[in-house]
């Protein structure tokens, strides 16, 4: 079965910050569609147990006060998110999202924080296949420029606009909205990959060296393996760019999950 006919589990989190090693899940969503199983939707709000910085609240609109009042205990939420995602994967779903290593790595670290089985621990040997719209878009449209000083070339809003997916600024940056938007972008990329170039929208054809051919007629396993290679290449290219001004810059190319490194003896938490 080619990748665009499989069942997908769209996944996204909203968090206390951008450091996957120390930040916490505030909200999460899993929306599963396709295949022989009925559609399923799950969303959680957690009390992360720490203050939610104002910068994070400005993005997802969830305050510390709301999380404490309405959120469930963090360990319970993390356990439920990991189990819901694992259940979908065991039922044959691919995990779909935008910049997936962030969300999967954060979930992995949260499971470890609360001594819970990780997502991989729960899969019972089932392979984890991931569809990452950021990786696919950068492979398909490698030279897209920034939209503006404030809007980058690979942000989810940019992809939604480019691929004709509706976008509501007021609703965006909620975990459910972003998860579903990413899945819609992935569907659109799949459609373009299996269309004649002549039938693409004019603005898509106009992009420099645009090609969706690498995504055509692949199985989920083949697409997953290809994304591992593409993500590494993309990270290496970004690292070369950063090192023009910072010789020590490092961009992690691990995909779809940053490996866990045990703390060395004597290291601080």
Order of alpha helices (4+ residues) and beta strands (2+ residues): beta-beta-beta-alpha-alpha-beta-alpha-beta-alpha-beta-alpha-alpha-alpha-alpha-alpha
